[in-house]
Amino acid sequence: RGLRVDSLDQLTYLTAIIKETMRLHPVAAAIPLITTRETEIDGLEIPQGTGLDLFFLAAGRNSQMYPNPNQFKPERWLTPRQEQPLMLGFSLGAHSCVGNHLALLEATVMLALLLKQFNWELVNGNKSLTELDQNLTIFPRDRMPVRFSLR
């Protein structure tokens, strides 16, 4: 009924689904950044100390990083790690989220257990996936009501 620790490594497709969902539907729309040195982006000189925003929603749909960016394709995360696209949902570099591995592990375990024990039904159909609102985070306008029933 539970989930064994040694079986978590076998849930690669489920982890890929979570990463692909985070790419298409990030929790936050953007994060503010400040350049620590003079930087050039696409031929544009940006002075040190300039405020920038990294828009996860736009970055996750960049066709140069993700072929067919609007297509839900978990398989893009099944290649060897060094060949995978960048996972921007937790940011990158020295200031990336320190809890990213734990968060992915928790999401994988939770989702595996929920999928194993329940049938799911979106109460409002795909409307929950297309009508989004944004405040500090991005969320379904209807709060995505789900009906669960035991398997």
C-alpha positions in Angstrom: 0.0 0.0 0.0 2.9 2.3 0.6 5.9 3.2 -1.4 9.4 1.8 -0.9 12.5 4.1 -0.9 14.3 1.8 -3.3 11.4 2.0 -5.8 11.7 5.8 -6.2 14.5 5.6 -8.8 12.1 3.6 -10.9 9.5 6.5 -11.1 11.5 8.3 -13.9 8.4 8.9 -16.1 6.4 10.3 -13.1 9.3 12.6 -12.3 9.5 13.7 -16.0 5.7 14.5 -15.9 6.3 16.7 -12.8 9.2 18.5 -14.5 7.2 19.0 -17.7 4.2 20.3 -15.7 6.5 22.8 -13.9 7.9 23.9 -17.3 4.5 24.6 -18.8 2.8 25.8 -15.6 5.4 27.3 -13.2 4.4 28.2 -9.7 5.7 31.7 -10.0 5.5 33.9 -13.1 8.9 35.5 -12.6 11.7 36.2 -10.1 13.6 39.4 -9.8 17.4 39.4 -10.4 20.1 42.0 -10.2 23.2 41.7 -12.4 26.4 41.3 -10.3 28.6 42.3 -13.2 28.3 43.9 -16.6 26.5 41.4 -18.8 25.6 41.1 -22.4 22.4 39.4 -23.5 21.6 39.1 -27.2 24.0 41.9 -28.0 22.6 44.3 -25.4 25.0 45.6 -22.8 23.5 45.5 -19.3 25.4 47.4 -16.5 26.2 45.9 -13.2 23.4 46.4 -10.6 20.6 46.4 -13.2 17.3 44.8 -12.1 16.0 42.1 -14.4 13.1 39.7 -14.2 13.3 36.0 -15.3 9.9 35.1 -16.6 9.5 31.4 -16.1 6.3 31.2 -18.2 8.1 32.7 -21.2 11.4 30.8 -20.6 9.5 27.5 -20.4 8.1 28.1 -23.9 11.4 29.1 -25.5 11.6 27.0 -28.7 15.4 27.2 -28.7 15.5 25.4 -25.4 12.5 23.2 -25.8 11.5 21.9 -29.2 7.7 22.0 -29.7 7.5 24.2 -26.5 3.7 24.2 -26.2 3.4 20.5 -26.4 3.3 18.5 -23.2 6.1 16.0 -23.7 7.6 14.4 -20.5 9.9 12.4 -22.7 12.2 15.5 -23.0 13.3 14.8 -19.4 14.1 11.1 -20.0 17.4 11.7 -21.7 20.7 11.5 -19.7 20.9 14.4 -17.2 23.6 16.3 -19.1 21.4 16.2 -22.2 18.2 17.4 -20.5 17.0 20.9 -21.0 17.4 23.4 -18.1 15.0 23.0 -15.3 14.2 26.6 -14.5 11.4 26.1 -11.9 13.8 26.3 -9.0 16.1 28.9 -10.6 19.7 28.2 -11.5 23.2 28.8 -10.2 24.5 29.9 -6.8 21.1 31.2 -5.7 18.9 28.4 -6.9 16.4 26.8 -4.5 18.3 24.7 -1.9 15.2 22.5 -1.5 14.7 21.6 -5.1 15.7 18.0 -4.8 13.5 17.5 -1.7 10.6 19.3 -3.4 10.8 17.0 -6.4 11.1 13.9 -4.2 8.1 15.0 -2.1 6.0 15.7 -5.2 7.0 12.4 -6.8 6.1 10.4 -3.6 2.8 12.3 -3.1 1.7 11.9 -6.7 2.7 8.2 -6.9 0.6 7.5 -3.8 -2.4 9.5 -5.0 -2.3 7.9 -8.4 -2.0 4.4 -6.9 -4.9 4.9 -4.5 -7.4 7.2 -6.2 -9.2 7.8 -9.5 -9.2 11.5 -10.4 -11.7 13.6 -12.2 -11.4 17.4 -13.0 -14.8 18.7 -12.0 -14.7 21.5 -14.6 -12.8 19.5 -17.3 -9.9 21.1 -19.0 -11.2 24.6 -18.2 -9.0 24.4 -15.0 -5.9 24.0 -17.2 -6.6 27.0 -19.6 -8.1 29.8 -17.5 -5.3 31.0 -15.2 -4.9 33.9 -12.7 -1.7 35.4 -11.4 -0.9 37.0 -8.1 2.4 36.0 -6.4 1.9 32.6 -8.0 0.0 31.3 -11.1 -3.1 29.3 -10.3 -6.3 28.0 -12.0 -9.0 30.6 -11.9 -11.5 28.0 -10.6 -9.0 26.7 -8.1 -9.1 23.3 -10.0 -11.6 21.3 -8.1 -10.9 17.6 -8.4 -13.2 14.7 -7.5 -11.3 11.7 -6.0 -12.7 8.2 -5.6 -10.9 5.2 -4.2 -9.6 2.6 -6.6 
